[in-house]
Amino acid sequence: MRYIEFEKIVETVESLSIAAGYELPPDVLLALQNTVKKEPDPKAAKILKQLIENANIANGEKIPLCQDTGLTVVFVEQGAGAAVKPPAEKPDATLPDAINAGVARGYDKGYLRKSIVADPLNKRINTGSNTPAVIHHTIAPGDKLKITVMAKGGGCENKSQFKMFNPTADAAQVSSWIVDVVKNAGADACPPFIVGVGIGGNFELSCLLSKKALCRNLNQKNNDPFYAGLEDDLLTKINSLGIGPQGLGGQTTALAVLIETAPCHIASLPVAVNIECHSHRHKSAVI
């Protein structure tokens, strides 16, 4: 068994939280740069250039890409041969404790806006630390710990949707609904989007898949040719909506559509769409 120091995890999550807030991932920046060259609408092209300039300024001056620095979503793949070594003063400390301590420290040191309320419906008092994070934990082979931190803004998250289709639904019906979800998101979710889609599993797994899809490199197609083709088809249809960057028109409404799937019950066909804005912030590290 390999033991990983609690503080090492805290430091890693702290660093990832700050980096995610400041640095647009290279694949997203490249997608914006490539899209500018193909966007025929002058106004849309100008906005895309402004988004690229914003990303360069944020990275160069180490300031947040967006004022909404997000709810922190953390994907953790823990090797079966890895365990957390808690500090002597906190012998009962756990992996989630280390992650939340890292988020709190990162958002404080990085001057990132803290956006989490403790009670969702009643008092809605800010926790003051951007914690607790939403943590998705899986066990994997090996003795490493892979941590992915995603800063998910509220505007785009609010436009995400789920639908339970009849199992008789075909690809055309599912695609039509996905395109409608993006159309209804419109300018409110800050396009151009990255669209995560989860198909299969059950109610909660399809939604998790749609968010997990957003962690993929934008150039990485689904391994199944059918779903890879569906990703391309959906991207074409979405970019034909005319919403454009920031909702002001053009042919760049989305930069990518990323689909993840899972087996499902014979009587169901769950589909979830997770909308991500152009400020697509996520960073990963392996300990």
Secondary structure as GFF3:
##gff-version 3
##sequence-region A 1 287
A	DSSP	beta_strand	2	5	.	.	.	ID=ss1
A	DSSP	alpha_helix	6	22	.	.	.	ID=ss2
A	DSSP	alpha_helix	26	38	.	.	.	ID=ss3
A	DSSP	alpha_helix	42	61	.	.	.	ID=ss4
A	DSSP	beta_strand	71	79	.	.	.	ID=ss5
A	DSSP	beta_strand	82	85	.	.	.	ID=ss6
A	DSSP	alpha_helix	95	109	.	.	.	ID=ss7
A	DSSP	beta_strand	134	140	.	.	.	ID=ss8
A	DSSP	beta_strand	145	152	.	.	.	ID=ss9
A	DSSP	alpha_helix	154	157	.	.	.	ID=ss10
A	DSSP	beta_strand	161	165	.	.	.	ID=ss11
A	DSSP	alpha_helix	171	185	.	.	.	ID=ss12
A	DSSP	three_ten_helix	186	189	.	.	.	ID=ss13
A	DSSP	beta_strand	193	201	.	.	.	ID=ss14
A	DSSP	alpha_helix	203	212	.	.	.	ID=ss15
A	DSSP	three_ten_helix	213	215	.	.	.	ID=ss16
A	DSSP	alpha_helix	225	239	.	.	.	ID=ss17
A	DSSP	three_ten_helix	245	247	.	.	.	ID=ss18
A	DSSP	beta_strand	254	264	.	.	.	ID=ss19
A	DSSP	beta_strand	269	276	.	.	.	ID=ss20
A	DSSP	beta_strand	281	286	.	.	.	ID=ss21
###
